[in-house]
Amino acid sequence: MLQKMVINKIINLLAKQFNLYKIMKYVEEPNDADNRISDLEIRLFQLGRRYEELEKKISEEFVTCRGKKVNIKEL
């Protein structure tokens, strides 16, 4: 029992000395970089959807004629 208390005290002192609690907090909790990456992933997904919608719309309005895209209304 006494050994366990001594070991815990030594571990706490080492953790304070090397700022291990701050490091663990930084590793385990989301920080600014994590939030920015999450926002970028969401934005990338939204832009991908918009691109697919525009690509579909363009393919509906244009046809390929002699290697060039021509508006259907011009035909």
N, CA, C and O atoms as CSV, one atom per row, in Angstrom:
chain,resi,resn,atom,element,x,y,z
A,1,MET,N,N,0.827,-1.185,0.000
A,1,MET,CA,C,0.000,0.000,0.000
A,1,MET,C,C,0.874,1.253,0.000
A,1,MET,O,O,0.615,2.206,-0.734
A,2,LEU,N,N,1.885,1.235,0.813
A,2,LEU,CA,C,2.806,2.359,0.874
A,2,LEU,C,C,3.566,2.501,-0.436
A,2,LEU,O,O,3.836,3.613,-0.889
A,3,GLN,N,N,3.912,1.362,-1.043
A,3,GLN,CA,C,4.608,1.397,-2.324
A,3,GLN,C,C,3.740,2.045,-3.399
A,3,GLN,O,O,4.226,2.831,-4.212
A,4,LYS,N,N,2.473,1.714,-3.396
A,4,LYS,CA,C,1.551,2.277,-4.384
A,4,LYS,C,C,1.453,3.792,-4.233
A,4,LYS,O,O,1.433,4.510,-5.233
A,5,MET,N,N,1.392,4.284,-3.009
A,5,MET,CA,C,1.316,5.734,-2.770
A,5,MET,C,C,2.600,6.415,-3.230
A,5,MET,O,O,2.553,7.483,-3.841
A,6,VAL,N,N,3.737,5.807,-2.940
A,6,VAL,CA,C,5.022,6.386,-3.338
A,6,VAL,C,C,5.144,6.418,-4.854
A,6,VAL,O,O,5.582,7.415,-5.428
A,7,ILE,N,N,4.756,5.327,-5.499
A,7,ILE,CA,C,4.816,5.266,-6.967
A,7,ILE,C,C,3.897,6.317,-7.583
A,7,ILE,O,O,4.290,6.992,-8.534
A,8,ASN,N,N,2.690,6.466,-7.060
A,8,ASN,CA,C,1.763,7.475,-7.577
A,8,ASN,C,C,2.324,8.885,-7.406
A,8,ASN,O,O,2.186,9.714,-8.305
A,9,LYS,N,N,2.949,9.164,-6.277
A,9,LYS,CA,C,3.556,10.484,-6.046
A,9,LYS,C,C,4.681,10.737,-7.045
A,9,LYS,O,O,4.798,11.834,-7.591
A,10,ILE,N,N,5.505,9.722,-7.282
A,10,ILE,CA,C,6.614,9.860,-8.240
A,10,ILE,C,C,6.071,10.097,-9.640
A,10,ILE,O,O,6.581,10.947,-10.370
A,11,ILE,N,N,5.051,9.357,-10.015
A,11,ILE,CA,C,4.447,9.525,-11.341
A,11,ILE,C,C,3.868,10.931,-11.485
A,11,ILE,O,O,4.056,11.571,-12.519
A,12,ASN,N,N,3.169,11.416,-10.467
A,12,ASN,CA,C,2.611,12.769,-10.520
A,12,ASN,C,C,3.706,13.825,-10.641
A,12,ASN,O,O,3.556,14.783,-11.400
A,13,LEU,N,N,4.789,13.665,-9.912
A,13,LEU,CA,C,5.902,14.616,-9.998
A,13,LEU,C,C,6.536,14.604,-11.389
A,13,LEU,O,O,6.841,15.662,-11.939
A,14,LEU,N,N,6.734,13.429,-11.952
A,14,LEU,CA,C,7.291,13.334,-13.303
A,14,LEU,C,C,6.344,13.944,-14.335
A,14,LEU,O,O,6.779,14.642,-15.251
A,15,ALA,N,N,5.067,13.678,-14.181
A,15,ALA,CA,C,4.085,14.226,-15.113
A,15,ALA,C,C,4.089,15.749,-15.064
A,15,ALA,O,O,4.012,16.397,-16.108
A,16,LYS,N,N,4.176,16.326,-13.880
A,16,LYS,CA,C,4.237,17.785,-13.750
A,16,LYS,C,C,5.539,18.329,-14.327
A,16,LYS,O,O,5.549,19.367,-14.989
A,17,GLN,N,N,6.626,17.628,-14.073
A,17,GLN,CA,C,7.933,18.083,-14.543
A,17,GLN,C,C,7.984,18.158,-16.072
A,17,GLN,O,O,8.535,19.109,-16.627
A,18,PHE,N,N,7.419,17.172,-16.745
A,18,PHE,CA,C,7.480,17.120,-18.206
A,18,PHE,C,C,6.185,17.571,-18.885
A,18,PHE,O,O,5.993,17.325,-20.076
A,19,ASN,N,N,5.315,18.214,-18.152
A,19,ASN,CA,C,4.041,18.737,-18.680
A,19,ASN,C,C,3.235,17.658,-19.405
A,19,ASN,O,O,2.634,17.930,-20.444
A,20,LEU,N,N,3.220,16.473,-18.882
A,20,LEU,CA,C,2.512,15.372,-19.526
A,20,LEU,C,C,1.001,15.576,-19.540
A,20,LEU,O,O,0.319,15.110,-20.452
A,21,TYR,N,N,0.482,16.265,-18.542
A,21,TYR,CA,C,-0.968,16.512,-18.516
A,21,TYR,C,C,-1.380,17.436,-19.657
A,21,TYR,O,O,-2.418,17.229,-20.285
A,22,LYS,N,N,-0.572,18.448,-19.921
A,22,LYS,CA,C,-0.868,19.351,-21.037
A,22,LYS,C,C,-0.748,18.632,-22.364
A,22,LYS,O,O,-1.548,18.854,-23.273
A,23,ILE,N,N,0.256,17.766,-22.477
A,23,ILE,CA,C,0.438,17.010,-23.716
A,23,ILE,C,C,-0.743,16.079,-23.939
A,23,ILE,O,O,-1.253,15.989,-25.056
A,24,MET,N,N,-1.183,15.388,-22.901
A,24,MET,CA,C,-2.323,14.491,-23.033
A,24,MET,C,C,-3.597,15.261,-23.387
A,24,MET,O,O,-4.415,14.785,-24.174
A,25,LYS,N,N,-3.760,16.431,-22.814
A,25,LYS,CA,C,-4.920,17.266,-23.135
A,25,LYS,C,C,-4.875,17.667,-24.605
A,25,LYS,O,O,-5.897,17.625,-25.290
A,26,TYR,N,N,-3.706,18.054,-25.092
A,26,TYR,CA,C,-3.550,18.461,-26.481
A,26,TYR,C,C,-3.827,17.299,-27.428
A,26,TYR,O,O,-4.432,17.488,-28.483
A,27,VAL,N,N,-3.393,16.108,-27.058
A,27,VAL,CA,C,-3.564,14.945,-27.916
A,27,VAL,C,C,-5.011,14.456,-27.920
A,27,VAL,O,O,-5.538,14.110,-28.977
A,28,GLU,N,N,-5.650,14.424,-26.774
A,28,GLU,CA,C,-6.964,13.810,-26.660
A,28,GLU,C,C,-8.123,14.741,-27.015
A,28,GLU,O,O,-9.128,14.278,-27.553
A,29,GLU,N,N,-8.013,16.027,-26.731
A,29,GLU,CA,C,-9.123,16.946,-26.977
A,29,GLU,C,C,-8.960,17.631,-28.328
A,29,GLU,O,O,-7.837,17.895,-28.757
A,30,PRO,N,N,-10.076,17.922,-29.002
A,30,PRO,CA,C,-9.970,18.630,-30.278
A,30,PRO,C,C,-9.410,20.036,-30.063
A,30,PRO,O,O,-9.764,20.728,-29.109
A,31,ASN,N,N,-8.532,20.431,-30.969
A,31,ASN,CA,C,-7.950,21.761,-30.878
A,31,ASN,C,C,-8.263,22.543,-32.146
A,31,ASN,O,O,-9.070,22.099,-32.962
A,32,ASP,N,N,-7.639,23.692,-32.317
A,32,ASP,CA,C,-7.918,24.575,-33.452
A,32,ASP,C,C,-7.648,23.882,-34.786
A,32,ASP,O,O,-8.441,24.002,-35.719
A,33,ALA,N,N,-6.547,23.166,-34.877
A,33,ALA,CA,C,-6.207,22.484,-36.131
A,33,ALA,C,C,-7.251,21.411,-36.466
A,33,ALA,O,O,-7.639,21.270,-37.625
A,34,ASP,N,N,-7.695,20.675,-35.485
A,34,ASP,CA,C,-8.728,19.660,-35.712
A,34,ASP,C,C,-10.014,20.299,-36.223
A,34,ASP,O,O,-10.654,19.777,-37.136
A,35,ASN,N,N,-10.387,21.425,-35.633
A,35,ASN,CA,C,-11.614,22.118,-36.059
A,35,ASN,C,C,-11.484,22.626,-37.491
A,35,ASN,O,O,-12.424,22.514,-38.278
A,36,ARG,N,N,-10.317,23.184,-37.835
A,36,ARG,CA,C,-10.137,23.690,-39.193
A,36,ARG,C,C,-10.147,22.559,-40.213
A,36,ARG,O,O,-10.712,22.717,-41.295
A,37,ILE,N,N,-9.540,21.430,-39.896
A,37,ILE,CA,C,-9.539,20.291,-40.811
A,37,ILE,C,C,-10.957,19.765,-40.991
A,37,ILE,O,O,-11.353,19.421,-42.105
A,38,SER,N,N,-11.719,19.699,-39.914
A,38,SER,CA,C,-13.106,19.245,-40.003
A,38,SER,C,C,-13.921,20.172,-40.901
A,38,SER,O,O,-14.695,19.708,-41.737
A,39,ASP,N,N,-13.746,21.485,-40.728
A,39,ASP,CA,C,-14.448,22.448,-41.581
A,39,ASP,C,C,-14.051,22.298,-43.043
A,39,ASP,O,O,-14.903,22.392,-43.927
A,40,LEU,N,N,-12.773,22.066,-43.308
A,40,LEU,CA,C,-12.313,21.882,-44.683
A,40,LEU,C,C,-12.887,20.612,-45.304
A,40,LEU,O,O,-13.243,20.606,-46.482
A,41,GLU,N,N,-12.978,19.547,-44.527
A,41,GLU,CA,C,-13.566,18.311,-45.045
A,41,GLU,C,C,-15.031,18.509,-45.402
A,41,GLU,O,O,-15.490,18.015,-46.432
A,42,ILE,N,N,-15.763,19.221,-44.569
A,42,ILE,CA,C,-17.173,19.501,-44.851
A,42,ILE,C,C,-17.297,20.340,-46.115
A,42,ILE,O,O,-18.130,20.063,-46.977
A,43,ARG,N,N,-16.460,21.368,-46.217
A,43,ARG,CA,C,-16.514,22.248,-47.393
A,43,ARG,C,C,-16.138,21.490,-48.661
A,43,ARG,O,O,-16.753,21.697,-49.707
A,44,LEU,N,N,-15.139,20.616,-48.585
A,44,LEU,CA,C,-14.741,19.819,-49.733
A,44,LEU,C,C,-15.881,18.912,-50.188
A,44,LEU,O,O,-16.122,18.769,-51.386
A,45,PHE,N,N,-16.577,18.305,-49.240
A,45,PHE,CA,C,-17.713,17.450,-49.574
A,45,PHE,C,C,-18.809,18.260,-50.273
A,45,PHE,O,O,-19.384,17.809,-51.264
A,46,GLN,N,N,-19.095,19.462,-49.749
A,46,GLN,CA,C,-20.126,20.302,-50.355
A,46,GLN,C,C,-19.724,20.740,-51.760
A,46,GLN,O,O,-20.554,20.741,-52.670
A,47,LEU,N,N,-18.459,21.111,-51.944
A,47,LEU,CA,C,-17.999,21.519,-53.264
A,47,LEU,C,C,-18.039,20.352,-54.252
A,47,LEU,O,O,-18.333,20.545,-55.431
A,48,GLY,N,N,-17.746,19.153,-53.772
A,48,GLY,CA,C,-17.828,17.977,-54.632
A,48,GLY,C,C,-19.251,17.739,-55.127
A,48,GLY,O,O,-19.469,17.396,-56.289
A,49,ARG,N,N,-20.208,17.927,-54.232
A,49,ARG,CA,C,-21.611,17.785,-54.642
A,49,ARG,C,C,-22.014,18.852,-55.662
A,49,ARG,O,O,-22.691,18.560,-56.648
A,50,ARG,N,N,-21.587,20.092,-55.409
A,50,ARG,CA,C,-21.914,21.165,-56.355
A,50,ARG,C,C,-21.286,20.897,-57.716
A,50,ARG,O,O,-21.902,21.162,-58.748
A,51,TYR,N,N,-20.059,20.372,-57.721
A,51,TYR,CA,C,-19.378,20.050,-58.973
A,51,TYR,C,C,-20.152,18.988,-59.743
A,51,TYR,O,O,-20.340,19.107,-60.953
A,52,GLU,N,N,-20.600,17.949,-59.041
A,52,GLU,CA,C,-21.362,16.886,-59.699
A,52,GLU,C,C,-22.665,17.427,-60.286
A,52,GLU,O,O,-23.059,17.044,-61.388
A,53,GLU,N,N,-23.333,18.320,-59.545
A,53,GLU,CA,C,-24.585,18.904,-60.041
A,53,GLU,C,C,-24.329,19.752,-61.284
A,53,GLU,O,O,-25.075,19.665,-62.260
A,54,LEU,N,N,-23.286,20.564,-61.254
A,54,LEU,CA,C,-22.960,21.394,-62.418
A,54,LEU,C,C,-22.546,20.541,-63.604
A,54,LEU,O,O,-22.904,20.849,-64.741
A,55,GLU,N,N,-21.805,19.485,-63.360
A,55,GLU,CA,C,-21.389,18.598,-64.436
A,55,GLU,C,C,-22.599,17.943,-65.090
A,55,GLU,O,O,-22.656,17.808,-66.312
A,56,LYS,N,N,-23.561,17.538,-64.272
A,56,LYS,CA,C,-24.776,16.930,-64.803
A,56,LYS,C,C,-25.567,17.950,-65.622
A,56,LYS,O,O,-26.084,17.629,-66.693
A,57,LYS,N,N,-25.658,19.177,-65.115
A,57,LYS,CA,C,-26.403,20.232,-65.817
A,57,LYS,C,C,-25.745,20.557,-67.150
A,57,LYS,O,O,-26.433,20.730,-68.156
A,58,ILE,N,N,-24.430,20.639,-67.164
A,58,ILE,CA,C,-23.712,20.955,-68.402
A,58,ILE,C,C,-23.903,19.831,-69.413
A,58,ILE,O,O,-24.109,20.098,-70.597
A,59,SER,N,N,-23.838,18.585,-68.968
A,59,SER,CA,C,-24.003,17.467,-69.903
A,59,SER,C,C,-25.423,17.430,-70.466
A,59,SER,O,O,-25.629,16.926,-71.570
A,60,GLU,N,N,-26.399,17.949,-69.733
A,60,GLU,CA,C,-27.776,17.986,-70.235
A,60,GLU,C,C,-27.969,19.112,-71.245
A,60,GLU,O,O,-28.776,18.981,-72.165
A,61,GLU,N,N,-27.240,20.217,-71.087
A,61,GLU,CA,C,-27.445,21.376,-71.954
A,61,GLU,C,C,-26.527,21.398,-73.168
A,61,GLU,O,O,-26.791,22.126,-74.125
A,62,PHE,N,N,-25.471,20.628,-73.148
A,62,PHE,CA,C,-24.504,20.649,-74.229
A,62,PHE,C,C,-24.341,19.254,-74.825
A,62,PHE,O,O,-24.515,18.244,-74.143
A,63,VAL,N,N,-24.006,19.222,-76.104
A,63,VAL,CA,C,-23.648,17.974,-76.768
A,63,VAL,C,C,-22.276,18.163,-77.388
A,63,VAL,O,O,-21.850,19.293,-77.630
A,64,THR,N,N,-21.587,17.068,-77.644
A,64,THR,CA,C,-20.273,17.141,-78.270
A,64,THR,C,C,-20.447,16.996,-79.769
A,64,THR,O,O,-21.042,16.036,-80.257
A,65,CYS,N,N,-19.916,17.968,-80.484
A,65,CYS,CA,C,-20.006,17.960,-81.939
A,65,CYS,C,C,-18.613,18.234,-82.494
A,65,CYS,O,O,-18.079,19.329,-82.319
A,66,ARG,N,N,-18.032,17.261,-83.151
A,66,ARG,CA,C,-16.686,17.388,-83.723
A,66,ARG,C,C,-15.647,17.784,-82.663
A,66,ARG,O,O,-14.769,18.610,-82.915
A,67,GLY,N,N,-15.762,17.194,-81.508
A,67,GLY,CA,C,-14.783,17.422,-80.452
A,67,GLY,C,C,-15.007,18.683,-79.644
A,67,GLY,O,O,-14.235,18.955,-78.725
A,68,LYS,N,N,-16.030,19.462,-79.948
A,68,LYS,CA,C,-16.316,20.688,-79.209
A,68,LYS,C,C,-17.698,20.572,-78.584
A,68,LYS,O,O,-18.596,19.940,-79.140
A,69,LYS,N,N,-17.852,21.192,-77.421
A,69,LYS,CA,C,-19.163,21.194,-76.779
A,69,LYS,C,C,-19.990,22.330,-77.379
A,69,LYS,O,O,-19.560,23.482,-77.434
A,70,VAL,N,N,-21.179,21.969,-77.821
A,70,VAL,CA,C,-22.071,22.938,-78.463
A,70,VAL,C,C,-23.356,22.987,-77.660
A,70,VAL,O,O,-23.888,21.953,-77.256
A,71,ASN,N,N,-23.847,24.189,-77.434
A,71,ASN,CA,C,-25.090,24.375,-76.694
A,71,ASN,C,C,-26.237,23.814,-77.508
A,71,ASN,O,O,-26.314,24.027,-78.718
A,72,ILE,N,N,-27.117,23.106,-76.852
A,72,ILE,CA,C,-28.263,22.467,-77.537
A,72,ILE,C,C,-29.143,23.536,-78.175
A,72,ILE,O,O,-29.729,23.299,-79.232
A,73,LYS,N,N,-29.245,24.703,-77.555
A,73,LYS,CA,C,-30.104,25.759,-78.074
A,73,LYS,C,C,-29.591,26.278,-79.429
A,73,LYS,O,O,-30.374,26.782,-80.233
A,74,GLU,N,N,-28.280,26.156,-79.679
A,74,GLU,CA,C,-27.725,26.627,-80.941
A,74,GLU,C,C,-28.073,25.693,-82.083
A,74,GLU,O,O,-28.060,26.116,-83.239
A,75,LEU,N,N,-28.384,24.440,-81.798
A,75,LEU,CA,C,-28.710,23.475,-82.843
A,75,LEU,C,C,-30.105,23.663,-83.251
A,75,LEU,O,O,-30.593,22.949,-84.128
